[in-house]
């Protein structure tokens, strides 16, 4: 195998591992959440866990479709990889979700949202497995990260659910504290 093919395989394998880890982390956060609590908001300005799950499921599908329909030849700085990792990890930096991925009541239950996320993640993983191109040679405009190359877009997709796993856990803890205070 030549050096380019080896690098492509290595990068794809790293992304596949990150996608699996992000999925596991997110699903573990959702696991203890019961349906009654999933629809509750801790306050007027926060999303419920169901709304968060809707956003994660929707964004997953939208980002893959964005890649499939809008990717054009180009490159970005690899330094952006680390910026993406840092920005997604930090829950101190709040971002407004793009309108198409904002919660709109697409799912009646947390179970439905979870199933849609898992189905969308399977499509993402399959698409990545089937790609025979260098993800670094195409770019796409991401609504929050700006212009990203394919590797960076799939990295965002891998890390995005883990960011929201923390949000789910924070929301569940706030709701549990509020319930304990009223009893």
Phi and psi restraints in degrees (value plus and minus 20) as a CYANA .aco file:
   2 UNK   PHI     -96.1   -56.1
   2 UNK   PSI     150.2   190.2
   3 UNK   PHI     -82.8   -42.8
   3 UNK   PSI     -61.0   -21.0
   4 UNK   PHI     -82.5   -42.5
   4 UNK   PSI     -66.9   -26.9
   5 UNK   PHI     -82.5   -42.5
   5 UNK   PSI     -57.6   -17.6
   6 UNK   PHI     -84.7   -44.7
   6 UNK   PSI     -64.2   -24.2
   7 UNK   PHI     -83.9   -43.9
   7 UNK   PSI     -60.3   -20.3
   8 UNK   PHI     -83.2   -43.2
   8 UNK   PSI     -63.4   -23.4
   9 UNK   PHI     -85.5   -45.5
   9 UNK   PSI     -62.2   -22.2
  10 UNK   PHI     -82.9   -42.9
  10 UNK   PSI     -66.1   -26.1
  11 UNK   PHI     -84.8   -44.8
  11 UNK   PSI     -61.8   -21.8
  12 UNK   PHI     -84.0   -44.0
  12 UNK   PSI     -61.5   -21.5
  13 UNK   PHI     -83.1   -43.1
  13 UNK   PSI     -59.3   -19.3
  14 UNK   PHI     -82.6   -42.6
  14 UNK   PSI     -62.6   -22.6
  15 UNK   PHI     -85.5   -45.5
  15 UNK   PSI     -62.9   -22.9
  16 UNK   PHI     -81.7   -41.7
  16 UNK   PSI     -60.7   -20.7
  17 UNK   PHI     -84.5   -44.5
  17 UNK   PSI     -64.9   -24.9
  18 UNK   PHI     -84.6   -44.6
  18 UNK   PSI     -58.4   -18.4
  19 UNK   PHI     -82.1   -42.1
  19 UNK   PSI     -63.7   -23.7
  20 UNK   PHI     -85.4   -45.4
  20 UNK   PSI     -63.1   -23.1
  21 UNK   PHI     -85.2   -45.2
  21 UNK   PSI     -62.4   -22.4
  22 UNK   PHI     -82.9   -42.9
  22 UNK   PSI     -61.4   -21.4
  23 UNK   PHI     -83.1   -43.1
  23 UNK   PSI     -67.3   -27.3
  24 UNK   PHI     -80.5   -40.5
  24 UNK   PSI     -63.8   -23.8
  25 UNK   PHI     -82.3   -42.3
  25 UNK   PSI     -64.3   -24.3
  26 UNK   PHI     -87.3   -47.3
  26 UNK   PSI     -67.5   -27.5
  27 UNK   PHI     -84.6   -44.6
  27 UNK   PSI     -53.9   -13.9
  28 UNK   PHI     -84.5   -44.5
  28 UNK   PSI     -56.8   -16.8
  29 UNK   PHI     -87.8   -47.8
  29 UNK   PSI     -55.5   -15.5
  30 UNK   PHI     -96.9   -56.9
  30 UNK   PSI     -46.4    -6.4
  31 UNK   PHI     -71.0   -31.0
  31 UNK   PSI     -67.7   -27.7
  32 UNK   PHI    -101.5   -61.5
  32 UNK   PSI     -21.5    18.5
  33 UNK   PHI    -102.6   -62.6
  33 UNK   PSI     102.2   142.2
  34 UNK   PHI    -105.9   -65.9
  34 UNK   PSI     136.9   176.9
  35 UNK   PHI     -77.6   -37.6
  35 UNK   PSI     -61.0   -21.0
  36 UNK   PHI     -79.4   -39.4
  36 UNK   PSI     -59.5   -19.5
  37 UNK   PHI     -99.1   -59.1
  37 UNK   PSI     -45.3    -5.3
  38 UNK   PHI     -79.8   -39.8
  38 UNK   PSI     -50.3   -10.3
  39 UNK   PHI    -112.0   -72.0
  39 UNK   PSI     -24.3    15.7
  40 UNK   PHI    -103.6   -63.6
  40 UNK   PSI     120.7   160.7
  41 UNK   PHI    -122.5   -82.5
  41 UNK   PSI     116.8   156.8
  42 UNK   PHI     -90.1   -50.1
  42 UNK   PSI     -43.1    -3.1
  43 UNK   PHI    -182.1  -142.1
  43 UNK   PSI     158.6   198.6
  44 UNK   PHI     -90.0   -50.0
  44 UNK   PSI     -40.5    -0.5
  45 UNK   PHI    -123.4   -83.4
  45 UNK   PSI     -23.0    17.0
  46 UNK   PHI    -124.9   -84.9
  46 UNK   PSI     132.7   172.7
  47 UNK   PHI     -99.2   -59.2
  47 UNK   PSI     131.6   171.6
  48 UNK   PHI     -94.9   -54.9
  48 UNK   PSI     149.1   189.1
  49 UNK   PHI     -84.2   -44.2
  49 UNK   PSI     -58.5   -18.5
  50 UNK   PHI     -82.4   -42.4
  50 UNK   PSI     -62.4   -22.4
  51 UNK   PHI     -84.5   -44.5
  51 UNK   PSI     -59.8   -19.8
  52 UNK   PHI     -82.3   -42.3
  52 UNK   PSI     -64.7   -24.7
  53 UNK   PHI     -84.1   -44.1
  53 UNK   PSI     -57.2   -17.2
  54 UNK   PHI     -82.1   -42.1
  54 UNK   PSI     -65.5   -25.5
  55 UNK   PHI     -78.9   -38.9
  55 UNK   PSI     -66.8   -26.8
  56 UNK   PHI     -83.0   -43.0
  56 UNK   PSI     -65.3   -25.3
  57 UNK   PHI     -83.6   -43.6
  57 UNK   PSI     -62.9   -22.9
  58 UNK   PHI     -88.5   -48.5
  58 UNK   PSI     -66.0   -26.0
  59 UNK   PHI     -81.2   -41.2
  59 UNK   PSI     -57.7   -17.7
  60 UNK   PHI     -77.3   -37.3
  60 UNK   PSI     -70.4   -30.4
  61 UNK   PHI     -86.7   -46.7
  61 UNK   PSI     -58.9   -18.9
  62 UNK   PHI     -86.4   -46.4
  62 UNK   PSI     -60.0   -20.0
  63 UNK   PHI     -86.7   -46.7
  63 UNK   PSI     -58.6   -18.6
  64 UNK   PHI     -86.2   -46.2
  64 UNK   PSI     -63.5   -23.5
  65 UNK   PHI     -82.6   -42.6
  65 UNK   PSI     -57.4   -17.4
  66 UNK   PHI     -79.6   -39.6
  66 UNK   PSI     -64.9   -24.9
  67 UNK   PHI     -82.6   -42.6
  67 UNK   PSI     -67.0   -27.0
  68 UNK   PHI     -86.0   -46.0
  68 UNK   PSI     -51.7   -11.7
  69 UNK   PHI    -121.0   -81.0
  69 UNK   PSI     -45.8    -5.8
  70 UNK   PHI    -137.1   -97.1
  70 UNK   PSI     -26.1    13.9
  71 UNK   PHI     -85.0   -45.0
  71 UNK   PSI     114.2   154.2
  72 UNK   PHI    -151.1  -111.1
  72 UNK   PSI     137.1   177.1
  73 UNK   PHI     -76.9   -36.9
  73 UNK   PSI     117.6   157.6
  74 UNK   PHI     142.8   182.8
  74 UNK   PSI     153.8   193.8
  75 UNK   PHI    -159.4  -119.4
  75 UNK   PSI     141.7   181.7
  76 UNK   PHI    -152.6  -112.6
  76 UNK   PSI     150.3   190.3
  77 UNK   PHI     -90.1   -50.1
  77 UNK   PSI     115.7   155.7
  78 UNK   PHI     -90.0   -50.0
  78 UNK   PSI     -35.7     4.3
  79 UNK   PHI     -82.3   -42.3
  79 UNK   PSI     -43.7    -3.7
  80 UNK   PHI     -86.6   -46.6
  80 UNK   PSI     -43.6    -3.6
  81 UNK   PHI     -74.2   -34.2
  81 UNK   PSI     -69.2   -29.2
  82 UNK   PHI     -89.0   -49.0
  82 UNK   PSI     -57.1   -17.1
  83 UNK   PHI     -80.7   -40.7
  83 UNK   PSI     -61.0   -21.0
  84 UNK   PHI     -82.3   -42.3
  84 UNK   PSI     -67.5   -27.5
  85 UNK   PHI     -78.2   -38.2
  85 UNK   PSI     -66.8   -26.8
  86 UNK   PHI     -85.0   -45.0
  86 UNK   PSI     -65.9   -25.9
  87 UNK   PHI     -88.3   -48.3
  87 UNK   PSI     -57.5   -17.5
  88 UNK   PHI     -94.1   -54.1
  88 UNK   PSI     -56.2   -16.2
  89 UNK   PHI     -85.9   -45.9
  89 UNK   PSI     -53.8   -13.8
  90 UNK   PHI    -100.5   -60.5
  90 UNK   PSI      94.1   134.1
  91 UNK   PHI    -103.0   -63.0
  91 UNK   PSI     -25.6    14.4
  92 UNK   PHI     -92.6   -52.6
  92 UNK   PSI     -44.3    -4.3
  93 UNK   PHI    -120.1   -80.1
  93 UNK   PSI      87.2   127.2
  94 UNK   PHI    -106.3   -66.3
  94 UNK   PSI     122.4   162.4
  95 UNK   PHI    -146.1  -106.1
  95 UNK   PSI     127.6   167.6
  96 UNK   PHI    -105.3   -65.3
  96 UNK   PSI     105.5   145.5
  97 UNK   PHI     -84.0   -44.0
  97 UNK   PSI     121.0   161.0
  98 UNK   PHI     -79.1   -39.1
  98 UNK   PSI     125.9   165.9
  99 UNK   PHI     -70.2   -30.2
  99 UNK   PSI     -63.8   -23.8
 100 UNK   PHI     -81.7   -41.7
 100 UNK   PSI     -42.7    -2.7
 101 UNK   PHI    -125.5   -85.5
 101 UNK   PSI     -13.5    26.5
 102 UNK   PHI     -93.0   -53.0
 102 UNK   PSI     129.1   169.1
 103 UNK   PHI     -81.2   -41.2
 103 UNK   PSI     115.1   155.1
 104 UNK   PHI    -156.8  -116.8
 104 UNK   PSI      -4.2    35.8
 105 UNK   PHI      58.7    98.7
 105 UNK   PSI      12.2    52.2
 106 UNK   PHI     -88.0   -48.0
 106 UNK   PSI     -45.5    -5.5
 107 UNK   PHI    -145.5  -105.5
 107 UNK   PSI     118.6   158.6
 108 UNK   PHI    -103.5   -63.5
 108 UNK   PSI     -44.8    -4.8
 109 UNK   PHI    -155.5  -115.5
 109 UNK   PSI     139.2   179.2
 110 UNK   PHI     -83.5   -43.5
 110 UNK   PSI     -56.3   -16.3
 111 UNK   PHI     -79.6   -39.6
 111 UNK   PSI     -62.0   -22.0
 112 UNK   PHI     -83.5   -43.5
 112 UNK   PSI     -63.8   -23.8
 113 UNK   PHI     -84.4   -44.4
 113 UNK   PSI     -61.9   -21.9
 114 UNK   PHI     -82.0   -42.0
 114 UNK   PSI     -64.9   -24.9
 115 UNK   PHI     -81.7   -41.7
 115 UNK   PSI     -60.6   -20.6
 116 UNK   PHI     -86.6   -46.6
 116 UNK   PSI     -60.7   -20.7
 117 UNK   PHI     -80.2   -40.2
 117 UNK   PSI     -68.1   -28.1
 118 UNK   PHI     -80.8   -40.8
 118 UNK   PSI     -62.4   -22.4
 119 UNK   PHI     -83.3   -43.3
 119 UNK   PSI     -64.7   -24.7
 120 UNK   PHI     -84.6   -44.6
 120 UNK   PSI     -58.0   -18.0
 121 UNK   PHI     -86.3   -46.3
 121 UNK   PSI     -56.6   -16.6
 122 UNK   PHI     -81.9   -41.9
 122 UNK   PSI     -62.2   -22.2
 123 UNK   PHI     -84.1   -44.1
 123 UNK   PSI     -61.7   -21.7
 124 UNK   PHI     -80.8   -40.8
 124 UNK   PSI     -69.0   -29.0
 125 UNK   PHI     -82.5   -42.5
 125 UNK   PSI     -63.3   -23.3
 126 UNK   PHI     -82.2   -42.2
 126 UNK   PSI     -63.8   -23.8
 127 UNK   PHI     -81.2   -41.2
 127 UNK   PSI     -62.0   -22.0
 128 UNK   PHI     -85.5   -45.5
 128 UNK   PSI     -60.7   -20.7
 129 UNK   PHI     -79.4   -39.4
 129 UNK   PSI     -57.5   -17.5
 130 UNK   PHI    -104.8   -64.8
 130 UNK   PSI     -31.0     9.0
 131 UNK   PHI     -94.2   -54.2
 131 UNK   PSI     109.7   149.7
 132 UNK   PHI    -134.7   -94.7
 132 UNK   PSI       9.0    49.0
 133 UNK   PHI    -142.9  -102.9
 133 UNK   PSI     141.4   181.4
 134 UNK   PHI     -98.4   -58.4
 134 UNK   PSI      91.3   131.3
 135 UNK   PHI     -82.6   -42.6
 135 UNK   PSI     -37.7     2.3
 136 UNK   PHI     -99.9   -59.9
 136 UNK   PSI     -26.1    13.9
 137 UNK   PHI    -123.9   -83.9
 137 UNK   PSI     -13.5    26.5
 138 UNK   PHI    -152.4  -112.4
 138 UNK   PSI     128.4   168.4
 139 UNK   PHI    -147.8  -107.8
 139 UNK   PSI     143.1   183.1
 140 UNK   PHI    -171.1  -131.1
 140 UNK   PSI     124.6   164.6
 141 UNK   PHI    -100.5   -60.5
 141 UNK   PSI     101.5   141.5
 142 UNK   PHI    -116.5   -76.5
 142 UNK   PSI     116.4   156.4
 143 UNK   PHI     -81.0   -41.0
 143 UNK   PSI     -44.6    -4.6
 144 UNK   PHI    -131.0   -91.0
 144 UNK   PSI     -55.3   -15.3
 145 UNK   PHI    -111.9   -71.9
 145 UNK   PSI     -26.8    13.2
 146 UNK   PHI      58.4    98.4
 146 UNK   PSI    -173.7  -133.7
 147 UNK   PHI     -92.2   -52.2
 147 UNK   PSI     104.7   144.7
 148 UNK   PHI    -149.5  -109.5
 148 UNK   PSI     132.1   172.1
 149 UNK   PHI    -105.6   -65.6
 149 UNK   PSI     154.6   194.6
 150 UNK   PHI     -80.3   -40.3
 150 UNK   PSI     -61.3   -21.3
 151 UNK   PHI     -79.1   -39.1
 151 UNK   PSI     -65.7   -25.7
 152 UNK   PHI     -85.5   -45.5
 152 UNK   PSI     -57.1   -17.1
 153 UNK   PHI     -85.0   -45.0
 153 UNK   PSI     -65.6   -25.6
 154 UNK   PHI     -88.0   -48.0
 154 UNK   PSI     -49.3    -9.3
 155 UNK   PHI     -85.4   -45.4
 155 UNK   PSI     -63.6   -23.6
 156 UNK   PHI     -78.9   -38.9
 156 UNK   PSI     -65.6   -25.6
 157 UNK   PHI     -81.2   -41.2
 157 UNK   PSI     -56.0   -16.0
 158 UNK   PHI     -89.8   -49.8
 158 UNK   PSI     -61.2   -21.2
 159 UNK   PHI    -107.0   -67.0
 159 UNK   PSI     -44.4    -4.4
 160 UNK   PHI     -75.3   -35.3
 160 UNK   PSI     -68.3   -28.3
 161 UNK   PHI     -83.1   -43.1
 161 UNK   PSI     -54.8   -14.8
 162 UNK   PHI     -86.0   -46.0
 162 UNK   PSI     -56.9   -16.9
 163 UNK   PHI     -79.5   -39.5
 163 UNK   PSI     -64.0   -24.0
 164 UNK   PHI     -97.9   -57.9
 164 UNK   PSI     -38.3     1.7
 165 UNK   PHI     -80.6   -40.6
 165 UNK   PSI     -62.0   -22.0
 166 UNK   PHI     -83.3   -43.3
 166 UNK   PSI     -60.0   -20.0
 167 UNK   PHI     -82.8   -42.8
 167 UNK   PSI     -62.7   -22.7
 168 UNK   PHI     -80.2   -40.2
 168 UNK   PSI     -66.8   -26.8
 169 UNK   PHI     -84.7   -44.7
 169 UNK   PSI     -61.1   -21.1
 170 UNK   PHI     -82.2   -42.2
 170 UNK   PSI     -65.0   -25.0
 171 UNK   PHI     -84.7   -44.7
 171 UNK   PSI     -64.6   -24.6
 172 UNK   PHI     -81.0   -41.0
 172 UNK   PSI     -61.4   -21.4
 173 UNK   PHI     -85.2   -45.2
 173 UNK   PSI     -62.3   -22.3
 174 UNK   PHI     -83.6   -43.6
 174 UNK   PSI     -62.4   -22.4
 175 UNK   PHI     -86.4   -46.4
 175 UNK   PSI     -58.3   -18.3
 176 UNK   PHI     -86.2   -46.2
 176 UNK   PSI     -63.2   -23.2
 177 UNK   PHI     -82.0   -42.0
 177 UNK   PSI     -64.3   -24.3
 178 UNK   PHI     -82.9   -42.9
 178 UNK   PSI     -59.7   -19.7
 179 UNK   PHI     -86.6   -46.6
 179 UNK   PSI     -58.4   -18.4
 180 UNK   PHI     -88.4   -48.4
 180 UNK   PSI     -54.0   -14.0
 181 UNK   PHI     -91.0   -51.0
 181 UNK   PSI     -45.1    -5.1
 182 UNK   PHI    -110.2   -70.2
 182 UNK   PSI     -24.6    15.4
